[in-house]
Amino acid sequence: MNLLIIRLIIFAVLFFAGLKLYRMYREWKLDREELLEHDDDARQEGGQMVRCSWCKVHVPESDALREQGEWFCSSAHLDRYLQEKKEQKPDDRE
């Protein structure tokens, strides 16, 4: 009789340990899928990456500025690029 109770207790402990491990695995899997979906959404929202013509940093196309076929990460870099381009044009004519 004692052996039967010990077996029953061991079986119950193993059953609840297995159930706990299964629940932990299922939670980990759902969290992982949610994280992957979030990463995919972030990539789709950001769109294609473009390179700033001034500093050569890559930024999402949705955040970039475009002027004369060139991409820029900020208006400051756009202004610097245009100013430098204006300064170089008179030198080319001479």
Biopython code that builds the backbone (N, CA, C, O; Angstrom):
import numpy as np
from Bio.PDB.StructureBuilder import StructureBuilder

atoms = [
    (1, "MET", "N", (0.812, -1.198, 0.000)),
    (1, "MET", "CA", (0.000, 0.000, 0.000)),
    (1, "MET", "C", (0.854, 1.260, 0.000)),
    (1, "MET", "O", (0.552, 2.221, -0.708)),
    (2, "ASN", "N", (1.933, 1.253, 0.804)),
    (2, "ASN", "CA", (2.822, 2.409, 0.845)),
    (2, "ASN", "C", (3.477, 2.649, -0.513)),
    (2, "ASN", "O", (3.665, 3.795, -0.920)),
    (3, "LEU", "N", (3.822, 1.573, -1.212)),
    (3, "LEU", "CA", (4.439, 1.681, -2.529)),
    (3, "LEU", "C", (3.469, 2.305, -3.532)),
    (3, "LEU", "O", (3.881, 3.078, -4.397)),
    (4, "LEU", "N", (2.212, 1.979, -3.418)),
    (4, "LEU", "CA", (1.206, 2.540, -4.297)),
    (4, "LEU", "C", (1.049, 4.050, -4.066)),
    (4, "LEU", "O", (0.918, 4.810, -5.026)),
    (5, "ILE", "N", (1.059, 4.474, -2.839)),
    (5, "ILE", "CA", (0.939, 5.903, -2.510)),
    (5, "ILE", "C", (2.177, 6.656, -3.000)),
    (5, "ILE", "O", (2.062, 7.764, -3.525)),
    (6, "ILE", "N", (3.344, 6.068, -2.831)),
    (6, "ILE", "CA", (4.585, 6.713, -3.289)),
    (6, "ILE", "C", (4.560, 6.855, -4.809)),
    (6, "ILE", "O", (4.934, 7.905, -5.333)),
    (7, "ARG", "N", (4.133, 5.834, -5.515)),
    (7, "ARG", "CA", (4.032, 5.910, -6.978)),
    (7, "ARG", "C", (3.026, 6.973, -7.409)),
    (7, "ARG", "O", (3.262, 7.710, -8.367)),
    (8, "LEU", "N", (1.918, 7.046, -6.705)),
    (8, "LEU", "CA", (0.895, 8.039, -7.006)),
    (8, "LEU", "C", (1.431, 9.457, -6.786)),
    (8, "LEU", "O", (1.165, 10.350, -7.591)),
    (9, "ILE", "N", (2.168, 9.665, -5.723)),
    (9, "ILE", "CA", (2.754, 10.982, -5.439)),
    (9, "ILE", "C", (3.784, 11.336, -6.508)),
    (9, "ILE", "O", (3.800, 12.467, -6.993)),
    (10, "ILE", "N", (4.643, 10.387, -6.883)),
    (10, "ILE", "CA", (5.653, 10.638, -7.919)),
    (10, "ILE", "C", (4.979, 10.956, -9.241)),
    (10, "ILE", "O", (5.394, 11.880, -9.941)),
    (11, "PHE", "N", (3.948, 10.205, -9.591)),
    (11, "PHE", "CA", (3.213, 10.459, -10.824)),
    (11, "PHE", "C", (2.582, 11.862, -10.798)),
    (11, "PHE", "O", (2.641, 12.587, -11.791)),
    (12, "ALA", "N", (1.990, 12.235, -9.678)),
    (12, "ALA", "CA", (1.359, 13.558, -9.564)),
    (12, "ALA", "C", (2.403, 14.676, -9.692)),
    (12, "ALA", "O", (2.160, 15.681, -10.361)),
    (13, "VAL", "N", (3.550, 14.499, -9.056)),
    (13, "VAL", "CA", (4.619, 15.507, -9.140)),
    (13, "VAL", "C", (5.114, 15.632, -10.574)),
    (13, "VAL", "O", (5.287, 16.743, -11.073)),
    (14, "LEU", "N", (5.344, 14.505, -11.241)),
    (14, "LEU", "CA", (5.806, 14.543, -12.630)),
    (14, "LEU", "C", (4.759, 15.161, -13.549)),
    (14, "LEU", "O", (5.097, 15.906, -14.469)),
    (15, "PHE", "N", (3.492, 14.854, -13.302)),
    (15, "PHE", "CA", (2.417, 15.415, -14.113)),
    (15, "PHE", "C", (2.376, 16.944, -13.974)),
    (15, "PHE", "O", (2.316, 17.658, -14.975)),
    (16, "PHE", "N", (2.407, 17.439, -12.742)),
    (16, "PHE", "CA", (2.339, 18.892, -12.533)),
    (16, "PHE", "C", (3.611, 19.599, -13.008)),
    (16, "PHE", "O", (3.539, 20.741, -13.461)),
    (17, "ALA", "N", (4.771, 18.947, -12.915)),
    (17, "ALA", "CA", (6.011, 19.524, -13.442)),
    (17, "ALA", "C", (5.939, 19.618, -14.967)),
    (17, "ALA", "O", (6.340, 20.623, -15.555)),
    (18, "GLY", "N", (5.427, 18.569, -15.596)),
    (18, "GLY", "CA", (5.264, 18.589, -17.053)),
    (18, "GLY", "C", (4.275, 19.645, -17.487)),
    (18, "GLY", "O", (4.498, 20.337, -18.480)),
    (19, "LEU", "N", (3.184, 19.776, -16.755)),
    (19, "LEU", "CA", (2.184, 20.796, -17.062)),
    (19, "LEU", "C", (2.781, 22.197, -16.931)),
    (19, "LEU", "O", (2.532, 23.066, -17.766)),
    (20, "LYS", "N", (3.567, 22.406, -15.883)),
    (20, "LYS", "CA", (4.214, 23.711, -15.672)),
    (20, "LYS", "C", (5.195, 24.014, -16.806)),
    (20, "LYS", "O", (5.230, 25.137, -17.308)),
    (21, "LEU", "N", (5.990, 23.023, -17.212)),
    (21, "LEU", "CA", (6.937, 23.219, -18.319)),
    (21, "LEU", "C", (6.204, 23.515, -19.627)),
    (21, "LEU", "O", (6.641, 24.365, -20.403)),
    (22, "TYR", "N", (5.099, 22.822, -19.874)),
    (22, "TYR", "CA", (4.322, 23.068, -21.084)),
    (22, "TYR", "C", (3.778, 24.495, -21.100)),
    (22, "TYR", "O", (3.832, 25.167, -22.130)),
    (23, "ARG", "N", (3.256, 24.961, -19.970)),
    (23, "ARG", "CA", (2.736, 26.324, -19.894)),
    (23, "ARG", "C", (3.843, 27.355, -20.106)),
    (23, "ARG", "O", (3.633, 28.365, -20.779)),
    (24, "MET", "N", (5.011, 27.105, -19.537)),
    (24, "MET", "CA", (6.140, 28.024, -19.732)),
    (24, "MET", "C", (6.555, 28.056, -21.200)),
    (24, "MET", "O", (6.832, 29.125, -21.744)),
    (25, "TYR", "N", (6.600, 26.893, -21.844)),
    (25, "TYR", "CA", (6.961, 26.823, -23.257)),
    (25, "TYR", "C", (5.940, 27.563, -24.113)),
    (25, "TYR", "O", (6.308, 28.327, -25.006)),
    (26, "ARG", "N", (4.662, 27.338, -23.841)),
    (26, "ARG", "CA", (3.606, 27.993, -24.611)),
    (26, "ARG", "C", (3.679, 29.514, -24.454)),
    (26, "ARG", "O", (3.512, 30.239, -25.435)),
    (27, "GLU", "N", (3.925, 30.005, -23.243)),
    (27, "GLU", "CA", (4.056, 31.444, -23.009)),
    (27, "GLU", "C", (5.280, 32.003, -23.741)),
    (27, "GLU", "O", (5.212, 33.076, -24.340)),
    (28, "TRP", "N", (6.400, 31.272, -23.692)),
    (28, "TRP", "CA", (7.620, 31.709, -24.382)),
    (28, "TRP", "C", (7.376, 31.780, -25.888)),
    (28, "TRP", "O", (7.806, 32.725, -26.551)),
    (29, "LYS", "N", (6.678, 30.767, -26.426)),
    (29, "LYS", "CA", (6.408, 30.724, -27.855)),
    (29, "LYS", "C", (5.506, 31.884, -28.282)),
    (29, "LYS", "O", (5.756, 32.503, -29.316)),
    (30, "LEU", "N", (4.469, 32.186, -27.512)),
    (30, "LEU", "CA", (3.582, 33.300, -27.830)),
    (30, "LEU", "C", (4.320, 34.633, -27.755)),
    (30, "LEU", "O", (4.113, 35.505, -28.599)),
    (31, "ASP", "N", (5.182, 34.794, -26.748)),
    (31, "ASP", "CA", (5.966, 36.029, -26.643)),
    (31, "ASP", "C", (6.901, 36.183, -27.830)),
    (31, "ASP", "O", (7.064, 37.279, -28.366)),
    (32, "ARG", "N", (7.509, 35.086, -28.236)),
    (32, "ARG", "CA", (8.432, 35.118, -29.377)),
    (32, "ARG", "C", (7.694, 35.484, -30.660)),
    (32, "ARG", "O", (8.176, 36.305, -31.440)),
    (33, "GLU", "N", (6.517, 34.873, -30.885)),
    (33, "GLU", "CA", (5.738, 35.188, -32.078)),
    (33, "GLU", "C", (5.298, 36.649, -32.076)),
    (33, "GLU", "O", (5.310, 37.306, -33.117)),
    (34, "GLU", "N", (4.915, 37.151, -30.918)),
    (34, "GLU", "CA", (4.506, 38.546, -30.802)),
    (34, "GLU", "C", (5.675, 39.479, -31.105)),
    (34, "GLU", "O", (5.509, 40.504, -31.767)),
    (35, "LEU", "N", (6.852, 39.114, -30.616)),
    (35, "LEU", "CA", (8.043, 39.926, -30.879)),
    (35, "LEU", "C", (8.388, 39.916, -32.364)),
    (35, "LEU", "O", (8.735, 40.957, -32.922)),
    (36, "LEU", "N", (8.297, 38.758, -33.008)),
    (36, "LEU", "CA", (8.588, 38.674, -34.438)),
    (36, "LEU", "C", (7.576, 39.469, -35.252)),
    (36, "LEU", "O", (7.946, 40.125, -36.225)),
    (37, "GLU", "N", (6.302, 39.418, -34.867)),
    (37, "GLU", "CA", (5.287, 40.208, -35.564)),
    (37, "GLU", "C", (5.561, 41.693, -35.412)),
    (37, "GLU", "O", (5.383, 42.463, -36.356)),
    (38, "HIS", "N", (5.993, 42.094, -34.227)),
    (38, "HIS", "CA", (6.303, 43.506, -33.982)),
    (38, "HIS", "C", (7.483, 43.948, -34.839)),
    (38, "HIS", "O", (7.472, 45.050, -35.389)),
    (39, "ASP", "N", (8.513, 43.088, -34.960)),
    (39, "ASP", "CA", (9.662, 43.408, -35.803)),
    (39, "ASP", "C", (9.254, 43.537, -37.263)),
    (39, "ASP", "O", (9.703, 44.452, -37.954)),
    (40, "ASP", "N", (8.405, 42.627, -37.740)),
    (40, "ASP", "CA", (7.938, 42.686, -39.124)),
    (40, "ASP", "C", (7.131, 43.958, -39.366)),
    (40, "ASP", "O", (7.284, 44.601, -40.405)),
    (41, "ASP", "N", (6.276, 44.323, -38.416)),
    (41, "ASP", "CA", (5.485, 45.548, -38.545)),
    (41, "ASP", "C", (6.394, 46.773, -38.583)),
    (41, "ASP", "O", (6.159, 47.705, -39.352)),
    (42, "ALA", "N", (7.428, 46.765, -37.753)),
    (42, "ALA", "CA", (8.350, 47.903, -37.722)),
    (42, "ALA", "C", (9.090, 48.029, -39.046)),
    (42, "ALA", "O", (9.306, 49.137, -39.537)),
    (43, "ARG", "N", (9.476, 46.900, -39.621)),
    (43, "ARG", "CA", (10.167, 46.944, -40.910)),
    (43, "ARG", "C", (9.247, 47.449, -42.007)),
    (43, "ARG", "O", (9.661, 48.239, -42.856)),
    (44, "GLN", "N", (8.006, 46.997, -41.991)),
    (44, "GLN", "CA", (7.067, 47.425, -43.018)),
    (44, "GLN", "C", (6.705, 48.888, -42.853)),
    (44, "GLN", "O", (6.536, 49.589, -43.851)),
    (45, "GLU", "N", (6.580, 49.373, -41.623)),
    (45, "GLU", "CA", (6.250, 50.774, -41.386)),
    (45, "GLU", "C", (7.386, 51.690, -41.826)),
    (45, "GLU", "O", (7.144, 52.757, -42.391)),
    (46, "GLY", "N", (8.626, 51.273, -41.568)),
    (46, "GLY", "CA", (9.770, 52.106, -41.891)),
    (46, "GLY", "C", (10.055, 52.169, -43.376)),
    (46, "GLY", "O", (10.571, 53.174, -43.865)),
    (47, "GLY", "N", (9.738, 51.141, -44.083)),
    (47, "GLY", "CA", (9.979, 51.101, -45.512)),
    (47, "GLY", "C", (11.433, 50.846, -45.837)),
    (47, "GLY", "O", (12.192, 50.332, -45.015)),
    (48, "GLN", "N", (11.800, 51.206, -47.026)),
    (48, "GLN", "CA", (13.151, 50.987, -47.518)),
    (48, "GLN", "C", (14.107, 51.986, -46.886)),
    (48, "GLN", "O", (13.728, 53.118, -46.584)),
    (49, "MET", "N", (15.345, 51.560, -46.687)),
    (49, "MET", "CA", (16.373, 52.444, -46.141)),
    (49, "MET", "C", (17.058, 53.181, -47.293)),
    (49, "MET", "O", (17.334, 52.602, -48.344)),
    (50, "VAL", "N", (17.325, 54.472, -47.072)),
    (50, "VAL", "CA", (18.037, 55.288, -48.060)),
    (50, "VAL", "C", (19.236, 55.922, -47.382)),
    (50, "VAL", "O", (19.283, 56.030, -46.156)),
    (51, "ARG", "N", (20.203, 56.339, -48.181)),
    (51, "ARG", "CA", (21.461, 56.866, -47.654)),
    (51, "ARG", "C", (21.499, 58.371, -47.791)),
    (51, "ARG", "O", (21.230, 58.916, -48.862)),
    (52, "CYS", "N", (21.834, 59.034, -46.707)),
    (52, "CYS", "CA", (21.967, 60.489, -46.713)),
    (52, "CYS", "C", (23.160, 60.877, -47.587)),
    (52, "CYS", "O", (24.248, 60.323, -47.432)),
    (53, "SER", "N", (22.961, 61.818, -48.496)),
    (53, "SER", "CA", (24.030, 62.228, -49.405)),
    (53, "SER", "C", (25.110, 63.043, -48.704)),
    (53, "SER", "O", (26.216, 63.191, -49.223)),
    (54, "TRP", "N", (24.795, 63.565, -47.538)),
    (54, "TRP", "CA", (25.776, 64.380, -46.819)),
    (54, "TRP", "C", (26.625, 63.541, -45.860)),
    (54, "TRP", "O", (27.852, 63.547, -45.950)),
    (55, "CYS", "N", (25.977, 62.827, -44.949)),
    (55, "CYS", "CA", (26.722, 62.105, -43.910)),
    (55, "CYS", "C", (26.819, 60.602, -44.153)),
    (55, "CYS", "O", (27.488, 59.898, -43.396)),
    (56, "LYS", "N", (26.162, 60.101, -45.196)),
    (56, "LYS", "CA", (26.201, 58.691, -45.599)),
    (56, "LYS", "C", (25.540, 57.746, -44.587)),
    (56, "LYS", "O", (25.810, 56.545, -44.612)),
    (57, "VAL", "N", (24.686, 58.259, -43.704)),
    (57, "VAL", "CA", (23.953, 57.436, -42.742)),
    (57, "VAL", "C", (22.675, 56.938, -43.397)),
    (57, "VAL", "O", (22.034, 57.672, -44.149)),
    (58, "HIS", "N", (22.301, 55.700, -43.117)),
    (58, "HIS", "CA", (21.070, 55.134, -43.666)),
    (58, "HIS", "C", (19.896, 55.445, -42.742)),
    (58, "HIS", "O", (19.982, 55.251, -41.530)),
    (59, "VAL", "N", (18.803, 55.928, -43.322)),
    (59, "VAL", "CA", (17.583, 56.253, -42.587)),
    (59, "VAL", "C", (16.387, 55.683, -43.349)),
    (59, "VAL", "O", (16.469, 55.468, -44.558)),
    (60, "PRO", "N", (15.275, 55.438, -42.650)),
    (60, "PRO", "CA", (14.085, 54.965, -43.367)),
    (60, "PRO", "C", (13.607, 55.999, -44.377)),
    (60, "PRO", "O", (13.673, 57.203, -44.126)),
    (61, "GLU", "N", (13.135, 55.533, -45.496)),
    (61, "GLU", "CA", (12.680, 56.426, -46.566)),
    (61, "GLU", "C", (11.569, 57.352, -46.080)),
    (61, "GLU", "O", (11.464, 58.495, -46.525)),
    (62, "SER", "N", (10.740, 56.852, -45.162)),
    (62, "SER", "CA", (9.638, 57.671, -44.664)),
    (62, "SER", "C", (10.123, 58.846, -43.818)),
    (62, "SER", "O", (9.415, 59.847, -43.700)),
    (63, "ASP", "N", (11.321, 58.747, -43.224)),
    (63, "ASP", "CA", (11.876, 59.824, -42.408)),
    (63, "ASP", "C", (12.819, 60.731, -43.192)),
    (63, "ASP", "O", (13.173, 61.811, -42.718)),
    (64, "ALA", "N", (13.225, 60.310, -44.372)),
    (64, "ALA", "CA", (14.227, 61.048, -45.146)),
    (64, "ALA", "C", (13.587, 62.173, -45.957)),
    (64, "ALA", "O", (12.387, 62.173, -46.230)),
    (65, "LEU", "N", (14.436, 63.131, -46.332)),
    (65, "LEU", "CA", (14.024, 64.241, -47.195)),
    (65, "LEU", "C", (14.659, 64.028, -48.562)),
    (65, "LEU", "O", (15.791, 63.555, -48.662)),
    (66, "ARG", "N", (13.924, 64.379, -49.616)),
    (66, "ARG", "CA", (14.448, 64.196, -50.961)),
    (66, "ARG", "C", (14.473, 65.536, -51.676)),
    (66, "ARG", "O", (13.499, 66.289, -51.659)),
    (67, "GLU", "N", (15.602, 65.817, -52.300)),
    (67, "GLU", "CA", (15.773, 67.063, -53.051)),
    (67, "GLU", "C", (16.686, 66.776, -54.230)),
    (67, "GLU", "O", (17.787, 66.256, -54.048)),
    (68, "GLN", "N", (16.246, 67.106, -55.425)),
    (68, "GLN", "CA", (17.019, 66.957, -56.653)),
    (68, "GLN", "C", (17.550, 65.527, -56.823)),
    (68, "GLN", "O", (18.682, 65.328, -57.265)),
    (69, "GLY", "N", (16.735, 64.550, -56.473)),
    (69, "GLY", "CA", (17.122, 63.155, -56.646)),
    (69, "GLY", "C", (18.065, 62.628, -55.589)),
    (69, "GLY", "O", (18.534, 61.495, -55.699)),
    (70, "GLU", "N", (18.353, 63.408, -54.575)),
    (70, "GLU", "CA", (19.249, 62.996, -53.492)),
    (70, "GLU", "C", (18.449, 62.848, -52.202)),
    (70, "GLU", "O", (17.441, 63.530, -52.018)),
    (71, "TRP", "N", (18.888, 61.961, -51.307)),
    (71, "TRP", "CA", (18.227, 61.733, -50.021)),
    (71, "TRP", "C", (19.041, 62.355, -48.900)),
    (71, "TRP", "O", (20.271, 62.386, -48.954)),
    (72, "PHE", "N", (18.336, 62.855, -47.873)),
    (72, "PHE", "CA", (18.989, 63.493, -46.730)),
    (72, "PHE", "C", (18.292, 63.076, -45.447)),
    (72, "PHE", "O", (17.082, 62.851, -45.434)),
    (73, "CYS", "N", (19.068, 62.971, -44.355)),
    (73, "CYS", "CA", (18.503, 62.530, -43.080)),
    (73, "CYS", "C", (17.883, 63.684, -42.305)),
    (73, "CYS", "O", (17.051, 63.462, -41.425)),
    (74, "SER", "N", (18.283, 64.931, -42.627)),
    (74, "SER", "CA", (17.717, 66.079, -41.912)),
    (74, "SER", "C", (17.758, 67.303, -42.817)),
    (74, "SER", "O", (18.440, 67.321, -43.841)),
    (75, "SER", "N", (17.014, 68.319, -42.414)),
    (75, "SER", "CA", (17.001, 69.544, -43.207)),
    (75, "SER", "C", (18.344, 70.276, -43.115)),
    (75, "SER", "O", (18.737, 70.977, -44.048)),
    (76, "ALA", "N", (19.044, 70.113, -41.991)),
    (76, "ALA", "CA", (20.363, 70.738, -41.857)),
    (76, "ALA", "C", (21.337, 70.174, -42.889)),
    (76, "ALA", "O", (22.096, 70.921, -43.507)),
    (77, "HIS", "N", (21.314, 68.866, -43.071)),
    (77, "HIS", "CA", (22.207, 68.257, -44.064)),
    (77, "HIS", "C", (21.782, 68.609, -45.480)),
    (77, "HIS", "O", (22.627, 68.745, -46.365)),
    (78, "LEU", "N", (20.499, 68.756, -45.699)),
    (78, "LEU", "CA", (20.009, 69.201, -47.006)),
    (78, "LEU", "C", (20.521, 70.602, -47.303)),
    (78, "LEU", "O", (21.011, 70.868, -48.401)),
    (79, "ASP", "N", (20.412, 71.498, -46.331)),
    (79, "ASP", "CA", (20.885, 72.870, -46.511)),
    (79, "ASP", "C", (22.391, 72.923, -46.756)),
    (79, "ASP", "O", (22.850, 73.655, -47.633)),
    (80, "ARG", "N", (23.164, 72.151, -45.986)),
    (80, "ARG", "CA", (24.618, 72.122, -46.173)),
    (80, "ARG", "C", (24.988, 71.615, -47.559)),
    (80, "ARG", "O", (25.873, 72.163, -48.217)),
    (81, "TYR", "N", (24.301, 70.565, -47.996)),
    (81, "TYR", "CA", (24.590, 69.984, -49.310)),
    (81, "TYR", "C", (24.296, 70.990, -50.422)),
    (81, "TYR", "O", (25.096, 71.155, -51.342)),
    (82, "LEU", "N", (23.141, 71.664, -50.333)),
    (82, "LEU", "CA", (22.772, 72.642, -51.357)),
    (82, "LEU", "C", (23.726, 73.838, -51.336)),
    (82, "LEU", "O", (24.085, 74.367, -52.388)),
    (83, "GLN", "N", (24.134, 74.259, -50.140)),
    (83, "GLN", "CA", (25.071, 75.386, -50.030)),
    (83, "GLN", "C", (26.428, 75.015, -50.630)),
    (83, "GLN", "O", (27.040, 75.814, -51.339)),
    (84, "GLU", "N", (26.892, 73.797, -50.342)),
    (84, "GLU", "CA", (28.163, 73.351, -50.898)),
    (84, "GLU", "C", (28.077, 73.233, -52.418)),
    (84, "GLU", "O", (29.030, 73.550, -53.129)),
    (85, "LYS", "N", (26.946, 72.781, -52.897)),
    (85, "LYS", "CA", (26.758, 72.635, -54.334)),
    (85, "LYS", "C", (26.768, 73.997, -55.026)),
    (85, "LYS", "O", (27.324, 74.137, -56.116)),
    (86, "LYS", "N", (26.142, 75.019, -54.382)),
    (86, "LYS", "CA", (26.145, 76.370, -54.945)),
    (86, "LYS", "C", (27.556, 76.947, -54.988)),
    (86, "LYS", "O", (27.937, 77.622, -55.944)),
    (87, "GLU", "N", (28.327, 76.668, -53.928)),
    (87, "GLU", "CA", (29.696, 77.184, -53.874)),
    (87, "GLU", "C", (30.588, 76.534, -54.919)),
    (87, "GLU", "O", (31.520, 77.174, -55.406)),
    (88, "GLN", "N", (30.332, 75.290, -55.276)),
    (88, "GLN", "CA", (31.157, 74.584, -56.256)),
    (88, "GLN", "C", (30.822, 74.965, -57.679)),
    (88, "GLN", "O", (31.695, 74.885, -58.543)),
    (89, "LYS", "N", (29.604, 75.374, -57.966)),
    (89, "LYS", "CA", (29.205, 75.692, -59.349)),
    (89, "LYS", "C", (29.984, 76.868, -59.934)),
    (89, "LYS", "O", (30.433, 76.766, -61.076)),
    (90, "PRO", "N", (30.170, 77.988, -59.214)),
    (90, "PRO", "CA", (30.950, 79.072, -59.818)),
    (90, "PRO", "C", (32.385, 78.650, -60.119)),
    (90, "PRO", "O", (32.982, 79.133, -61.082)),
    (91, "ASP", "N", (32.955, 77.739, -59.292)),
    (91, "ASP", "CA", (34.314, 77.278, -59.530)),
    (91, "ASP", "C", (34.394, 76.453, -60.821)),
    (91, "ASP", "O", (35.398, 76.494, -61.531)),
    (92, "ASP", "N", (33.338, 75.715, -61.110)),
    (92, "ASP", "CA", (33.324, 74.875, -62.314)),
    (92, "ASP", "C", (33.296, 75.724, -63.568)),
    (92, "ASP", "O", (33.836, 75.309, -64.593)),
    (93, "ARG", "N", (32.689, 76.894, -63.526)),
    (93, "ARG", "CA", (32.552, 77.765, -64.724)),
    (93, "ARG", "C", (33.864, 78.449, -65.075)),
    (93, "ARG", "O", (34.100, 78.784, -66.236)),
    (94, "GLU", "N", (34.699, 78.654, -64.099)),
    (94, "GLU", "CA", (35.960, 79.392, -64.382)),
    (94, "GLU", "C", (37.004, 78.573, -65.079)),
    (94, "GLU", "O", (38.091, 79.074, -65.366)),
]
sb = StructureBuilder()
sb.init_structure("model")
sb.init_model(0)
sb.init_chain("A")
sb.init_seg("    ")
for serial, (resi, resn, name, xyz) in enumerate(atoms, 1):
    if name == "N":
        sb.init_residue(resn, " ", resi, " ")
    sb.init_atom(name, np.array(xyz, "f"), 0.0, 1.0, " ", f" {name:<3s}", serial, name[0])
structure = sb.get_structure()
